[in-house]
Each structure stands twice: as structure tokens, then as C-alpha cells.
Amino acid sequence: MTADLDQAMTEFVRTAAMHVLEIDAEDRDDYINGLHESWVSIGLQTGMDDAAAHENADLLADNTREMVLAIERSGGAGGGTA
């Protein structure tokens, strides 16, 4: 992965995580699951096969969850209730 692509993916996940943090804590997993389904659909629409679309969406969802935890641990969480 090129440095530019890596940076773009990091910013994408950070943006998704910031939106997740605006959701009440008990609803966040459902929200990320909804994002996952959207990302699968986008992957399919862009020509990925089903397995690749799911693998990509899994990676994005997992990284978003990790980013949410990292932001919370750093004290940077805002918005929703913990």
C-alpha cells in the first residue's frame, strides 16, 4: 500500500470513528454494523466480488472499532455517552 493510500485510509477510518463517537455508547456496535453493510454494498457496486467486498468492509469496521477505542482511551471522545 502506498503512503498516500495508507494516509487516506487512516483519515477515512478516523472520520468514521468520530461519527461513531457521536452515537450513544450502547448503539455504537449497531451503527458500525450498518456502516459495514454500506461498505459491502459500495464494494459490490464498484466491481468487487462478494468475498472481497466483505473482506474490505470487515477491515474498515475492525479499524473503526479500534480507532474509537483509541480515541476514547486518549480522552478525545466527545458527543455520545460512555
Residue, then its C-alpha position, 0 to 999 in steps of 0.5 A: m500500500t502506498a503512503d498516500l493510500d495508507q494516509a487516506m485510509t487512516e483519515f477515512v477510518r478516523t472520520a468514521a470513528m468520530h461519527v461513531l463517537e457521536i452515537d450513544a455508547e450502547d448503539r455504537d456496535d449497531y451503527i458500525n454494523g450498518l456502516h459495514e453493510s454500506w461498505v459491502s454494498i459500495g464494494l459490490q457496486t464498484g466491481m468487487d466480488d462478494a468475498a472481497a467486498h466483505e473482506n474490505a468492509d470487515l477491515l474498515a469496521d475492525n479499524t473503526r472499532e479500534m480507532v474509537l477505542a483509541i480515541e476514547r482511551s486518549g480522552g478525545a471522545g466527545g458527543g455520545t455517552a460512555 
